[in-house]
Amino acid sequence: MEESGEFVIPASPQEVWDALQKPDILKECIDGCEEMTITDDGVFACVVAIKVGPVKARFTGTVSIVEPNPPHSYFLDVSARGGGAGFGSGRAEVKLQEVAEGTCLTYHVKGTIGGKLAQIGTRLFQSFSRKMTRTFFDRFSHRWMG
Amino acid sequence: MNAETGIGASVLRKEDARFITGKGQYTDDISVFGQTHCVFVRSPHARAKINSINTDAAMAVDGVIRVFTGSELVEDGIGDLPCGWVVTSKDGSPMIAPPHPPIATAVVNYVGEPYAFVVAETLQAARDGAEAVEADFEILEAVVETATASSSAQIHENAPNNQAYDWELGDKEATDAAFANADHVTTLDITNNRLIPNAIEPRAALGSFDAASSTYTLYTTSQNPHVERVVLALFVNVAPEANLRVISPDVGGGFGSKIFVYAEETAVIWASAKVGRPIKWRADRTESFLADAHGRDHVTKAELALSSDGEMLGLRVKTIANMGAYLSTFSSSVPTYLYGTLMAGQYKTPAIYVETQAVFTNTAPVDAYRGAGRPEATYVVERVVETAARELNMDPVELRRKNFIPPDAFPYQTPVALEYDTGNYGASMSMALDLADSDGYAARKATSEANGKLRGRGYSCYIEACGIAPSQLVISLGAGVGLFESAEVRVDVSGSVTVMTGSHSHGQGHETTFAQLVSDRLGIPFESVNVIHGDTGRSDYGLGTYGSRSIAVGGSAIDRALDKIIAKGKKIAAHMFETTDDQVEFAEGQFSYAGSNEPKPFAEIAGAAYIPAVYPLDELEPGLSEKAFYDPQNFTYPAGSYVCEVEIDPSTGVTEIQKFVAVDDFGNVINPMIVEGQVHGGLAQGIGQALLEHGIYDADGNLSTGSYMDYAMPRAADLPDFEVDMTSTPCTHNPLGVKGCGEAGAIGSPAAVMNAITDALGVKDVPMPATPHTVWETIQQGA
């Protein structure tokens, strides 16, 4: 499963970079996020409740930042388990570029899903993940808007 | 005979009163005192090593009684699930059957394979417990594609190239010679899409152990409870056979998927003794998709050699058959002895050579599904014959007629092992063309064209081998069981009759058909016959119901037992008439003697048998109850001609079946209404395969079609009004002259539909299922 996109955020790359490292901001912006903490070695641990079609579950996940190049780019390694509902894992490449309106963030995700999510949710998963991403950046951008 | 209830009468089905009023008793309807519930923990990965399983959290869930893993079964001596038919490869080596523990221990090989199970006070607690089982997997590369499996990562240590066997049938040299002399060779590369059986009732099991008598009772959704019992006793080592009773109560459809011995009932019956309480399991629908044996999944190259005037000279077929992750109970026989042997079809093709390579993949096991090998064979033969006709610019009907085995050539020995006993293929074809209004086709096609639609017509002349089969023949070919059938006819004191049959009814209507047979032969009321099946505690033995064998083998066994009943009745009557039994006639329910004008009704003789006042008991035992075991001399060979007309909307790719004619030769027919219903059901499944159904795994081995959102079953609106009729050449070797009708529709119809679609589109092949998307894409490619 692969997915790419870009969003323009009305803030400087450094501001965006800093905000993306803050667990409380991430928690606020991720739809359904119930917990978000950061461990000493810089790994985010989170609990997110999601609903994809008939699959509704609480996913426990970790997100590690790999090859950080502040405030330009990093990779995120994501791994999540939702008990009987399934699991997912993947890597996202995130790039920040200064543009006239602020920062253009581009991302490219490659991942796999398995378990019940893959059996009865595949068809719905892509639209679900697009919506979840859009919600995230809407909320994230909103921090710098009126 | 009674014209309303005897042989040949369309009697309404006895069993339907309980089914349509919700009074059927299915496995899940049965509950016993102290019953617990069970949920299986299934692999989310297509292929992985199990590093560890932690059941602590599951055990801590409120209501959970026990959590079992596969190693506990192994330690207790529970064996692997066996494959009961050893196929031999070309090189003389036996097939490779990888270890198949009921509950995975070290590795998992398909999504849905169970690796633990939870027994709890309630279903909800068992579900919560199953979610709390934690396993550490090391994920390995999954093998999914049939065509490339043999060059992919090796799944089983003992199976290089992921090959179970590489089998052949026929004369290779003679076939090569036929091709060398041919004017024309038609080549076709086709796939037979993977299907997922969808019985209305999911599989279920209720196992209990009675410590007082050391006996086990297993209620389960089996098409062959005696086979289930013998496999669980002899191969899986659950219990001594005598201490194990298997009951298949009402079963809501099987289509083959309930023939096999699965992990779940094995686990449930074994664990019932460990827990000391009965355990119930019932699959939910997604579990059925994941863990029922699937069907079909072949990739085939077929070549047909012909003379310039359309004489079929030779057929060469090379197939790769996907067996899934393990060899299921009868899986090995499906793409071999139930497939390669049918390649002659209805034709006198003199030279045939078939090769089948069976491969393992990380998908659910594949085994028999309605038709089992014969739909795949018919699809190959009838698609390549139709294609050849188009390439030679011949009418496909004429090409077929030219090559049909003529009616006077029977018995006919094919070049692929089978000897057909009887048939008249041209007669079925003529009737089908009449019913299809063949003469009006050109006008219908013109009307379609005027409406901007594409119209096409396709034929399929199938043959099948059913009534499986002579025991000594199948045992010599590797089968681990005989394929006879048993029957017991118990005449009651009052003259009513109880029949115990080894056949099992899971929708076929045996309670009615067999009662018609008995009432007709004994001349007693239809209502006086009670047919009992599906309980190893009540009938001696049975090989069960599959391969359209119930009437041909099970019915013939009943007929043989009735012969014995009548023979003994004559002896009793002879004493009453004061004559000898060879002087006694039995007809229309009356024993008569030329020297007496007072015939004895059957019920009077029954009474005399049990109140033995009139005959010497040192010469003749009291009572009237007889058994028979019937072993057929040959398969039966139902055959038919199907015609399908489709209209395709090129702007949407939607295919509408506008006409479907099925003319079948089932030999003698006991209940035409039931037979017609069987044909309708088979056609629906065959058309489902052609247009809608497809079991798809993604590249990682996830089943993408794990629910009705993604797996399309045929609905009434997808199907036309079928036009069904019959011809008859009675079977020559069984006492009833019957052939069997359960699978014909599913065997014959996919080729007819796809021949019609390819005719409409003017293309050589469209892969099944011909969904609107696939058809539309095909049109775009041609445009």
Interface residues (C-beta under 8 A of the other chain):
Chain A: G53 P54 G83 G84 G86 F87 T112 I113 G114 G115 K116 A118 Q119 I120 T122 R123
Chain B: P44 H45 V111 R127 A130 E131 A132 T286 F289 L290 D698 D700 N702 L703 S704 G706 S707 M709 D710
